[in-house]
Amino acid sequence: MTIKMRMSKIFQKTILLNFALFGVISISMSLMSALTLYNHMVDEYISKGKAIASSIASSSVEILLNRDSSTIQSMIDQFKQIDGAAYVYVQDDNGDIISHTFVPSVPEILKYSNTHPNEVSVREINLPEEGTIIDISRPVLAGMAGYVHVGMDKGLITKYVWIAIAKLQVVMFFIFWASVFLLYMSVKRISEPLNQLTEYAKKLANHDFTASVEITSKDEIGLLADTMQNMASELTTIIAGLERAVTNATSELQDTLTYMEVIMDNLADGLLVVDVYGKISLTNPALSDLFDLDGKDVKGKDIKYFFTDEMNQLFNLVKGCEHEVYTSEINLGKRRTGKAVATPIHKKNAEDGAPLCLGAVILVRDITYEKEVDNLKTDFISTVSHELRTPMTSILGFAKIIKKKLDKSVYPQCQTTDVKTQRAMDQVQVNIGIIVSEGERLTDLINDVLDIAKMESGKIDWKNIAIDMEEVITASGQTTAPLWQSKNLELIIDIEENLPTIYGDRDRIMQVMVNLISNAVKFTHEGSITCTARARDNELIISMSDTGTGITQADQKKIFERFKQVGDTLTGKPKGTGLGLPICKQIVEHHNGRIWVDSKFNEGSSFHFTLAKGLPNTNVTPTPAPIALNTVGRRPGKKNSPLILVADDDPALNEFLSQILEEEGYRIITAVDGVEAVQKAKTQMPQLITMDLKMPKMDGAEAIKQLRLDPSTRHIPVIVISALAEGQQAGGDAALIKPIDDKRLIDTIHGMLQEDLIMSDPCMVLGKEEIDPVQNLLVICPGKINYCAPTELWNKISSGFKGTLFIPAKISTTLDLDKISRVPEVQLVIIPDN
Amino acid sequence: MNKLYFNTILMTIAIIMLCTPVGANDSNATAKPILLGMSAAFTGPSKGLGIELYRGSQAYFDKINAAGGILGHKIVIKYYDDGYNPLPAIRNTIKLIENDNVQCLFNYVGTPTVTRVLPVIKHFNTDKSVFLFFPFTGAQPQREFPYEEYVFNLRASYRQETWGLVHNLFMVGRKRIAVLYQADAYGRSGWDGVRKALTEKELTIAAEATYRRGADFKDSMKRQVEILSEAKPDAIITIGSYAASAAFIRDARDAGVDVPICNLSFVGSENLLQHLSDLEQETGKSYTQDLINSQTVPSYEDTSLSAVRDYRKAMTENPPAPPEGFGKGYKPLQFSFISFEGYLNAKVMTEIMQRMMLREHFGSLYAATLSIRNLDIGIGTDINFGRGRHQGLDEIYYTTVSNGKFVPVQNWKRWSK
């Protein structure tokens, strides 16, 4: 259809051109030939007329003279038959018409026209019945015999001209159609191959390279067709090559894909690939197992319909590709735990190298077993610690008691001169000292092991409070002052002004600081220790440089590993557990920081660590501080002194606690399990109870609960003594952690029993004046209440404050109560929240 | 040269044969017939003229041939049709002379045809003598130089006819004479006669109109009637053939033109009358009133003439058929002026040929013809030929219609004005 239309378009154009051309040609030809013919015929007619007139004139002389008009008539009749002759008439010398060919009569004009020229004359006249006539008159015998008139029909000329034009037009018409036909044929001949070529080109455009075109002509079109066919064959070759390459590549790709698929399918870990829009693009059977996705078609669906919030959050963290890798522990259901590692998929843009984010890969590993192992380990360590601490409490406690008693009571009494005895005594004194110091070291070791175990298992309750690093560093310096002062070292603290406040666990960071300073002191024999703190970007960088022995390059890598201490254990064994730096590393890393060391052997070491600023954790409410009123002071034993119930399943610890407390003058009753403790508390109504948590029959926590339920025992303060950190949550009024420091215990008990409550010392309340303290305080220390901002506390203390320090429970968590409580002559009272 | 020689031999043989003594009478069955060549209108509007002329002649020749012919030689008319047109007439003439080798040409019909044939005859006469006998036309050319030498006329000329008509009309006071004539030599001949006659009387033609040769009775002549009636003529002379004249008479009478309308002998009076009578029967109107036809032979009704009696007898007892192959649908007239003229032509021709057989004339037609003096053929007038006289009769007879017949005009006074 389109071919025909296109062809007819070309054809139309040519036929139009042809038509116009023919129009012009035929009109001009007609005009020209008509004009020529007309003029020619007029001339012809005139000459013909002249000839007729002459022949009549010359042959009719005799007849005219004979006056035989019949013969003339016969003659002129003959001439009248000559083509173009409209009439012939002969006049005699008088001008009378003696012969004519008019029917029915001689026209009026001629009847009376007596023009008698002397020679041949031509004129044009109009006859009403004949039309325009060329009248040729000729005298016969110079007019003596008459005149011959011949009328040539000019109308006939016009008629002939018209006939000629009509004939010409007919011929032109046929020529026109013949040329149209020829044009059609030639256009067809041209357009047919063109159409074939067009069709062929279309087929080529549709990638049909098998098509062929049959044009064998030797002209340009044939050449074009040949060229096109060559092109098509070349294209076919190229495409075949490409197709082969593609097939090869595809099969390779398929192999690779198969590998990949098999690998993925056999991956023990769950694999989840998500695109940037959160649509799942790939999963593997392991993942289906982990998330119970079997039989569900998840591909292309949104991740949030199939996975837990934890997974979604993990994906949200990485989908922007801003962070590298995220790891999260997630619940898998069926009491399983998984570890998910999310990695963004980066792609460098091929054009400008800009990174493109294609989504994320999340690998999920079922770590239920590891978790269990870890839990078991933690439990094991907890148990071991507990089991170690308890005897250690006794061993160390008794050793200290023995040492104290020896020092206090025995040696002064043994003023022996006996060298042997004296040497034995000295030996005992030294040995007991070793026992104590080694015991303490063992306790520290146990604590450290417990610490690092907890950290590694994530069981530590990290606090997240605002920390003033300057204060922390200063406090660390003060805390370690005994160490470096005793070795005559100088501690230079260089802190940048306006350090930003960071958020984290103050006690732990303090621990890092103290540890590093201790280490520095340990390895430095002379010179100075420099502590610097600088703010950088979103973190603080804190450095501790010493002028000590330094660390070899090889050792630098080891020191952050557990139980790797630097130094020859044979020649000079430094004190320490070997766990300090690993713990520091744990702590720093928890705060999104790094810890590293620069050192040159024999020139000193520089330990650096960074701390991220962190964010305040609004959700976490600080664990309510135990309601504690510590009274510091000593009171010798009295009669009717307060009754204390010691509940511990370990008889050794019972005995140890009993001894300490009895020595303080308290009356002691003991219980070996929770049930007994509750029962004794109810019957004997002790003023205070120390409660172990892990006890047979009824654990400490349950016992405390029982006591609190009973109105008669509800008011009895309970100090939880536990090897576990959970002690604080057991519901007791205060908590102490094994191994028990006897002094701390006694202080706590004093506080609990609210002894020496009426104080002569001045009272100081930590906090702002506007915060109205408990009204009771006015009773305790009437008229002598001072207020002190938490930041100024240490200034006050160092400037010689003595007396009772009231700390509202709200801010107690931000302070190192332990440290405050250790300040002599300062009594610390924590005001519980209402 | 050979041909001429051969022809001469043939001629000599012919003459010898013709001149064979009477003894040849015994063997007339083997005698060669005498051929007379005739070219006439046997078709077309004027076919009546040719057919009737032929029939008249044939009636007489039949009688002669039945009586044994001339010296045993039968007289046969070799005829061809020219349809009253000059060119066929010329071709026929050539054919008759060269192929048919006729004795002479005889009974040609029509002025335009004869006028054109004359030069042909003149041409043949350079070789041998070829004569045209008694053409049925009154035109002037064959009566004048240079053709009068080769033609013998029996009838009077148109000039004589027209002069007679004009004179008679003039005598009864009809001086405004209009002419309708055929636009050809015949018409011109008549017109010329009228004109000359009127000039003689110091008159001119009151009005003239022409019609084209070959006009039929069906054709309209109203235009011509209009032209002529405008001049208010006292009489109208028509020089035409019967169909055209009848048509003119019809239209003239229809237009209320009641003046006498005269026709020449050539018109074919009976054919004219037949058309008009038919029309009268058709319409009930009278068209035959005041018609005057001049004739060159006496009325065939005049039985006082022996020729008329013989003619009527021949036409009644043994009416000849129209020439073979012609006259289809043509109803031959029992008697007519034309067939009577043909009868008379044949009678004179027979006399000439009988004289040619005479030893004194040496087989020469010319001599035989010239020898005719005061020959009575039974029409009340003698026939004379002679050197310089190639026309046998000069008498004109006037006829008019009465009781559906053309009868001689007894008194012109009835048309007095």
Chai-1 contact restraints between the chains, C-beta under 6 A:
chainA,res_idxA,chainB,res_idxB,connection_type,confidence,min_distance_angstrom,max_distance_angstrom,comment,restraint_id
A,D68,B,Q140,contact,1.0,0.0,6.0,A-B,restraint_1
A,D68,B,E144,contact,1.0,0.0,6.0,A-B,restraint_2
A,S69,B,R188,contact,1.0,0.0,6.0,A-B,restraint_3
A,S69,B,D192,contact,1.0,0.0,6.0,A-B,restraint_4
A,S70,B,A139,contact,1.0,0.0,6.0,A-B,restraint_5
A,S70,B,Q140,contact,1.0,0.0,6.0,A-B,restraint_6
A,S70,B,P141,contact,1.0,0.0,6.0,A-B,restraint_7
A,S70,B,A185,contact,1.0,0.0,6.0,A-B,restraint_8
A,S70,B,R188,contact,1.0,0.0,6.0,A-B,restraint_9
A,S70,B,S189,contact,1.0,0.0,6.0,A-B,restraint_10
A,S70,B,D192,contact,1.0,0.0,6.0,A-B,restraint_11
A,T71,B,P141,contact,1.0,0.0,6.0,A-B,restraint_12
A,Q73,B,A185,contact,1.0,0.0,6.0,A-B,restraint_13
A,Q73,B,R188,contact,1.0,0.0,6.0,A-B,restraint_14
A,S74,B,T115,contact,1.0,0.0,6.0,A-B,restraint_15
A,S74,B,A185,contact,1.0,0.0,6.0,A-B,restraint_16
A,D77,B,D184,contact,1.0,0.0,6.0,A-B,restraint_17
A,S99,B,R188,contact,1.0,0.0,6.0,A-B,restraint_18
A,V103,B,A183,contact,1.0,0.0,6.0,A-B,restraint_19
A,V103,B,T210,contact,1.0,0.0,6.0,A-B,restraint_20
A,V103,B,R212,contact,1.0,0.0,6.0,A-B,restraint_21
A,P104,B,A209,contact,1.0,0.0,6.0,A-B,restraint_22
A,P104,B,T210,contact,1.0,0.0,6.0,A-B,restraint_23
A,P104,B,R223,contact,1.0,0.0,6.0,A-B,restraint_24
A,P104,B,Q224,contact,1.0,0.0,6.0,A-B,restraint_25
A,P104,B,I227,contact,1.0,0.0,6.0,A-B,restraint_26
A,S105,B,A209,contact,1.0,0.0,6.0,A-B,restraint_27
A,S105,B,I227,contact,1.0,0.0,6.0,A-B,restraint_28
